[in-house]
Amino acid sequence: MTQTDTALPFDAAQLDRLAEVAIRVGVGLRPGQDLIVTADAAALPLLRRIAKVAYREGAGLVTPMISDSAITRARYEMAADHSFDRAPGWLYDGMASAYGDNSARLHIVSDDPMLLADQDTDKVARAGKALNQAYTPARKMITGFQTNWSICAYPAPSWARLMFPDMAEDAAVAKLAEAIFAASRADREDPVAAWNAHNAELLARRKWLDDHRFHSLHYSGPGTDLTIGLADDHRWKGGKSTSKKGVDCNPNIPTEEVFTTPHRERVSGIVRATKPLAHQGSLIEGIEVRFEGGRIVEAKASKGEEVFLKLIDNDEGARRLGEVALVPASSPISASGLLFYNTLFDENAASHIALGQCYADCFTDTKMSDEEIAARGGNSSMIHVDWMIGSTEIDIDGLDADGGRTPVMRGGEWAQAL
Amino acid sequence: MTQTDTALPFDAAQLDRLAEVAIRVGVGLRPGQDLIVTADAAALPLLRRIAKVAYREGAGLVTPMISDSAITRARYEMAADHSFDRAPGWLYDGMASAYGDNSARLHIVSDDPMLLADQDTDKVARAGKALNQAYTPARKMITGFQTNWSICAYPAPSWARLMFPDMAEDAAVAKLAEAIFAASRADREDPVAAWNAHNAELLARRKWLDDHRFHSLHYSGPGTDLTIGLADDHRWKGGKSTSKKGVDCNPNIPTEEVFTTPHRERVSGIVRATKPLAHQGSLIEGIEVRFEGGRIVEAKASKGEEVFLKLIDNDEGARRLGEVALVPASSPISASGLLFYNTLFDENAASHIALGQCYADCFTDTKMSDEEIAARGGNSSMIHVDWMIGSTEIDIDGLDADGGRTPVMRGGEWAQAL
């Protein structure tokens, strides 16, 4: 249930600063832009602060799209079978049109990642697929950076209870809040300046990778011997992005990764996940897959295997890679030692890959058509799901087209000081 | 703030029954229909129950559209001037398309009616006008009964505090809850049977009025000497309606009125409001207007006059009538003696009229074009605002085309037993 502000078991001043970070650093909202904010009702204390900051910064209209996890659960508990193939296409089509009309977008993550863990996996998968299909026009506007957008997080009680099951609820919420504020740099005196410095570091790392123009990356470690070809004309991204309309934004608050687009046909070898993957309310552990010609040809998991196999069967592109990302094992989120059960955080604890849709702006030419992107090896799919393959036991080399090798990471850390 | 279920200061079993009434009597949801529910976050305890009932009754997808009054207020407190001409057209266009695609609709009233009472009336009026314009396609689907829809109410603390300012909050909420449950027949053992009986009574009254085919109604009483011409081919409605797709619904929970479409050019004389009108967060009292040729040519109010004058300046149709409704002064809501500051309730305490858009289904032929409706005297506008002109001091006569008079109401009560 929604908490009253007076009852927040953490420092409200840091929540104020998180709202500033979300609008000024994350969304980079420009005066006159409208803003669509999607959030669970549990995140209202942050959503309200964000609306105030957005209006103060000159927003036209802030439209909150508030969901409620109890209503989400009610569907699985009560609905007839036909319900699980339905999705609100009219809503997502409208959002896509708003993004094309200069509305910015912010999503607040707060939900219990295990919300649907005890529900019928077939129903969860079907509902997810219907949602993914309906969301395609809006997702393309977002992944193509037709507008400025961001995702940030709020420490809702259900999420905190999952992470800290042995603690009293208020203490668990306080601990999650502390981790979110630290990772989002809302614990700093001047969070905006801290983000500027962080973005400069990520930019230097991107420049080093772009300058080397690697043909592929090779990963080695326990259970992993994987070559990931990079897309032709790929470009490394990370931290600050710029929308097609020229607005700077930080799509993920927090973020520690640099990432680019792999070639959908040039991935081969075996890889073992180094952390669990929380997906649509299920926890998938011990993923091991083999790629041939870019495609997953063998897959297993020690837990949640059925969910993982359904995931990669969403469409042809769901078996291929859409993102490859590098994160040092010493990143602050990794150092926290916490498993957040949420990609926004967990992907910043380790190098990772994503199945599914690629990012159109991870190319040197960011105005290409879908066909031009596909011709350079960019993957397309209605899913985009990250999972962790990095750890202190993983080495990564950059390979040139002629076979030359450059150490990129050793024992999970950058091999080169910049 | 949202209340937890465990802390509800009233009988949760009656809230369960209200959810049953809302879906089975109000919306009349059919298996396979989607449902869009608009509500403030404060109404989550009812919204969650409604979602469960809707899914149990075979809903495809229940899409909650949850607003938050603190975010609404943040706009008035923080936003730049340009914000007040903005409205989320993409959202309402999408809703209109969903209604055309067999989505049913439910709105839960719960907000503090005085939420914006202390804000700049010019900003409130501009924002209201922008919203009304953007909402036009969706409103036409609703007023034209292209789908089945309903409005019901939830006893939120802010609304209860306004009605009972001298009571402790829990006691005020309990008192408002009791009034809502009673008026909505959720306090009965079998609310659905009670609604069936009530609808039969309203139907008999409609039939009597239809059989008399009055040319106009004449109102007399203190400050009132008003003739309201009825539209050609008008039909009386009230209680149960049937959508264009043949689905029975009760658009208002509660409802005590029978109503039809006046002729937009045949209203003349003076009329004095008998109750205050709560409009967009302002309370308008002591309205007195004079009609000529169907149009308001003089208007004043003892309180909130500026808001009322802005309201009737929204467009040309805002000065003309779109609805005339008859309610006995002894109706249960009138007998409660409460002022709810909300039309859904207060309009059921007295006979009333509405400025603005007429209902397309208040004609014998319910499939007419906008032009055909206009040719019969139906009014069009982007507003539809009810205000009360009935009391125990008002007599109403039905006039035939040749001047014959039939008593309809005497001292606020039906003149004829049926």
Interface residues (C-beta under 8 A of the other chain):
Chain A: M1 T2 Q3 T4 P31 G32 D34 A41 L44 L47 R48 A51 K52 Y55 R56 G58 A59 G60 L61 V62 T63 P64 M65 I66 S67 D68 A70 I71 A74 R75 E77 M78 A79 A80 H82 S83 R86 A87 P88 W90 L91 D93 G94 M95 S97 A98 D101 S103
Chain B: M1 T2 Q3 T4 P31 G32 D34 A41 L44 L47 R48 A51 K52 Y55 R56 G58 A59 G60 L61 V62 T63 P64 M65 I66 S67 D68 A70 I71 A74 R75 E77 M78 A79 A80 H82 S83 R86 A87 P88 W90 L91 D93 G94 M95 S97 A98 D101 S103
